[in-house]
Amino acid sequence: MNKNKFSIKNIPGWAVMLAIFGVLYLTGLHTEAIGQVQRLLLATGIKNADVPETLQNPNANAVVDAAAAANPEMAGAGFKMVGLDGKTVSFESLKGKVVFMNIWATWCPPCVAEMPNIQSLYEKVGSDKIAFVMLSVDEAGMEKVKKFIDKKGFTFPVYMPASQFPQEFYSNAIPTTFIISPEGKIVAKQEGMADYDTKEVQDFLKNMVK
């Protein structure tokens, strides 16, 4: 009897996982797989979005981002975006509305993980007074973004940059989410994935509506 006969049981666990990840990577499914794992993490509630005191107390002074505070004009003024319908939109046209802006990409697992809860938030509070801007920074182009959004069945507004990215929206990570007041000032910023479909965030967005 050949004691050296190959058996799958002899393959180290790390080698099996490496092989599985390799297949997922080659098929382009690794982003979705990692996103699913991170979505489970969000479901535990330990990655809820940070909620400043102003979210709970609408009478408190706004927590304004330094870049926006230094600029009397609206954060992102002059910035142009193009929607999936091909129409160009001026960010400044959103002034007077509460803006929930999420910077994301199709290749980013944390972005993929948090999108379902953003869709749920949009369905609950999205209106002509609360604008959602899902801003894709994919370099692969709009067709890839369209295909992704259609496959997922998301209905929130999706855009891509159509002009130079404003300095106020620079971040060291994606996803990054900004909440902007009707006056055009950044009042909240969250780097990294989070669960936004919480009562605190819902109340914050609604309380800023004028």
C-alpha positions as CSV (number, residue, x, y, z in Angstrom):
1,M,0.0,0.0,0.0
2,N,1.4,3.4,-1.0
3,K,1.5,5.5,2.2
4,N,2.3,8.6,0.1
5,K,-0.9,8.5,-1.8
6,F,-2.3,12.0,-2.3
7,S,-5.3,13.0,-0.2
8,I,-7.1,16.3,-0.1
9,K,-7.0,16.0,3.7
10,N,-3.3,16.5,3.5
11,I,-3.7,20.0,2.0
12,P,-3.2,22.8,4.6
13,G,-6.2,24.9,5.4
14,W,-4.4,28.1,4.4
15,A,-3.7,26.6,0.9
16,V,-7.4,25.7,0.4
17,M,-8.4,29.3,1.4
18,L,-5.8,30.8,-0.9
19,A,-7.0,28.7,-3.8
20,I,-10.6,29.7,-3.1
21,F,-9.7,33.4,-2.9
22,G,-7.7,33.0,-6.1
23,V,-10.7,31.6,-8.0
24,L,-12.9,34.4,-6.6
25,Y,-10.3,37.0,-7.7
26,L,-10.0,35.6,-11.2
27,T,-13.7,35.5,-11.6
28,G,-14.2,39.0,-10.2
29,L,-16.3,37.7,-7.3
30,H,-13.9,38.5,-4.5
31,T,-15.3,42.0,-4.0
32,E,-18.8,40.6,-3.6
33,A,-17.6,37.8,-1.3
34,I,-15.7,40.1,1.0
35,G,-18.6,42.5,0.9
36,Q,-21.0,39.8,2.1
37,V,-18.7,39.1,5.1
38,Q,-18.5,42.7,6.0
39,R,-22.3,43.1,5.6
40,L,-22.6,40.5,8.3
41,L,-20.4,42.6,10.5
42,L,-22.6,45.6,9.9
43,A,-25.6,43.5,10.9
44,T,-24.2,43.0,14.4
45,G,-24.6,46.8,15.1
46,I,-21.0,47.4,16.1
47,K,-20.3,49.5,13.0
48,N,-23.2,52.0,13.3
49,A,-22.5,55.4,11.9
50,D,-21.1,57.9,14.4
51,V,-23.8,60.3,15.5
52,P,-22.6,63.7,16.8
53,E,-24.7,65.3,19.5
54,T,-26.2,67.6,16.9
55,L,-27.9,64.7,15.3
56,Q,-29.9,64.2,18.5
57,N,-30.3,67.9,19.4
58,P,-31.3,70.0,16.4
59,N,-30.9,73.2,18.5
60,A,-27.2,72.6,19.1
61,N,-24.6,74.4,17.1
62,A,-23.7,72.5,13.9
63,V,-20.4,70.6,13.8
64,V,-19.0,72.1,10.7
65,D,-16.0,70.7,8.8
66,A,-13.0,73.1,8.9
67,A,-12.7,73.2,5.1
68,A,-16.4,74.2,4.7
69,A,-16.3,76.6,7.6
70,A,-13.3,78.5,6.0
71,N,-15.3,78.8,2.8
72,P,-18.5,81.0,3.0
73,E,-19.8,79.3,-0.1
74,M,-21.3,75.9,-0.3
75,A,-19.1,73.0,0.1
76,G,-18.4,71.6,-3.3
77,A,-19.6,74.7,-5.1
78,G,-18.7,74.6,-8.8
79,F,-18.5,70.8,-8.7
80,K,-20.3,69.0,-11.6
81,M,-21.6,65.5,-11.6
82,V,-23.0,63.3,-14.3
83,G,-25.9,60.9,-13.5
84,L,-26.4,57.4,-14.9
85,D,-28.9,59.0,-17.3
86,G,-26.1,61.1,-18.8
87,K,-27.4,64.4,-17.5
88,T,-24.9,66.8,-15.8
89,V,-25.9,68.1,-12.4
90,S,-24.3,71.0,-10.5
91,F,-23.6,70.2,-6.9
92,E,-24.5,73.8,-6.1
93,S,-28.1,73.1,-7.4
94,L,-28.6,71.0,-4.2
95,K,-28.2,74.0,-2.0
96,G,-31.3,74.3,0.2
97,K,-31.5,70.5,0.6
98,V,-30.0,68.2,3.2
99,V,-27.4,66.1,1.2
100,F,-26.3,62.6,2.1
101,M,-23.3,62.0,-0.1
102,N,-21.4,58.6,-0.2
103,I,-18.2,58.2,-2.1
104,W,-17.8,54.7,-3.3
105,A,-16.5,52.3,-6.0
106,T,-17.6,48.9,-7.4
107,W,-14.3,47.3,-6.5
108,C,-14.5,48.4,-2.8
109,P,-15.8,45.6,-0.6
110,P,-16.8,47.9,2.3
111,C,-18.7,50.1,-0.1
112,V,-20.6,47.0,-1.4
113,A,-21.3,46.0,2.2
114,E,-22.9,49.2,3.3
115,M,-25.0,49.9,0.2
116,P,-28.1,47.9,1.2
117,N,-28.5,49.9,4.4
118,I,-28.0,53.2,2.5
119,Q,-30.7,52.0,0.1
120,S,-33.0,51.3,3.1
121,L,-32.2,54.7,4.5
122,Y,-33.0,56.3,1.1
123,E,-36.4,54.6,0.9
124,K,-37.3,55.9,4.4
125,V,-36.1,59.5,4.2
126,G,-35.2,60.4,0.6
127,S,-37.3,63.3,-0.7
128,D,-37.2,66.6,-2.5
129,K,-35.8,68.0,0.7
130,I,-33.2,65.2,1.4
131,A,-31.0,64.5,-1.6
132,F,-28.9,61.4,-1.9
133,V,-25.7,61.5,-3.9
134,M,-24.0,58.2,-4.4
135,L,-20.8,59.3,-6.0
136,S,-18.8,56.6,-7.8
137,V,-15.1,57.1,-8.3
138,D,-14.7,54.1,-10.6
139,E,-12.2,54.7,-13.3
140,A,-13.6,51.9,-15.4
141,G,-16.4,54.1,-16.6
142,M,-20.1,54.6,-16.3
143,E,-21.2,51.3,-18.0
144,K,-19.6,49.2,-15.3
145,V,-21.3,51.3,-12.6
146,K,-24.7,51.1,-14.4
147,K,-24.3,47.3,-14.7
148,F,-23.5,47.0,-10.9
149,I,-26.4,49.2,-9.8
150,D,-28.9,47.5,-12.1
151,K,-27.8,44.0,-10.9
152,K,-28.3,45.1,-7.3
153,G,-31.6,46.8,-7.9
154,F,-30.6,50.0,-6.1
155,T,-32.8,53.0,-6.7
156,F,-30.8,55.8,-5.0
157,P,-29.4,58.5,-7.3
158,V,-25.9,57.6,-8.6
159,Y,-23.4,60.0,-10.1
160,M,-19.8,60.2,-11.3
161,P,-17.5,63.2,-11.1
162,A,-17.7,65.5,-14.2
163,S,-15.2,68.1,-13.0
164,Q,-12.3,68.5,-10.6
165,F,-13.0,66.9,-7.3
166,P,-13.5,69.5,-4.5
167,Q,-10.9,69.6,-1.8
168,E,-13.6,69.6,0.8
169,F,-14.5,66.0,-0.2
170,Y,-11.0,64.6,-0.2
171,S,-10.6,61.6,2.1
172,N,-8.0,59.0,3.0
173,A,-10.4,56.2,2.6
174,I,-13.5,54.9,0.7
175,P,-16.3,54.6,1.4
176,T,-16.5,58.1,2.9
177,T,-19.9,59.7,3.7
178,F,-20.7,63.4,4.2
179,I,-23.9,64.9,5.4
180,I,-24.3,68.5,4.2
181,S,-26.7,71.0,5.6
182,P,-29.2,73.1,3.6
183,E,-26.7,76.0,3.9
184,G,-24.1,73.9,2.2
185,K,-21.9,73.1,5.2
186,I,-20.5,69.7,6.0
187,V,-21.9,68.7,9.4
188,A,-20.9,65.1,9.6
189,K,-18.2,62.9,8.0
190,Q,-17.7,59.2,8.3
191,E,-14.7,57.4,6.8
192,G,-15.1,53.7,6.3
193,M,-18.2,51.5,6.2
194,A,-21.0,52.0,8.6
195,D,-24.7,51.3,9.1
196,Y,-26.6,54.5,8.4
197,D,-30.1,53.0,8.6
198,T,-30.5,53.9,12.2
199,K,-33.0,56.1,14.1
200,E,-30.2,58.5,15.0
201,V,-29.2,59.1,11.4
202,Q,-32.8,59.2,10.2
203,D,-33.8,61.8,12.9
204,F,-30.7,63.9,12.1
205,L,-31.5,64.1,8.4
206,K,-35.2,64.9,9.1
207,N,-34.4,67.5,11.8
208,M,-32.2,69.5,9.4
209,V,-35.0,69.9,6.8
210,K,-36.2,73.5,6.5
